[in-house]
């Protein structure tokens, strides 16, 4: 089963601003504006690479989730397209 990972904490700088997260990604030099649950997904992935079911379980243990697996998969795809997560 594919696993996803995020860059370590020292590769990004983030600031919370009115419910959004501004994230500067040092490796790419790009700044991203993230809405929940994207920042929470990155936070959980910094604990270590995870498959989709593992990520879903970690997220459910720490946060109230509004969507299911399909929503989480869509957010992961967006984060991967932005270069913020990658296959492990």
C-alpha positions, 0 to 999 in steps of 0.5 A: 500500500502506498505511503505518503510523507511530508517534509520535516518541520525545518523545511517549512515555516507556517503562520496561522491567520484567520483560520488559514495557514500560510506555509513557506516551503523552503525547498521550493521557495513557494508560499502556500495558503492552506485551509483545514484539513491540509495543515492538520494532514501535514502535522500528522505526516510529520510524525512519519510516513503513512498509508491512507488508512494509517493517516485516516486513523491518526487524523481521527485520533487527533481531530474531528474529521468532517469528511471521509476517506474520499475527502482525505484522498482529495486533500492528499492529492492537492498537497502532492500536486503542490509539492508539500507531500510525496510518496515514501 
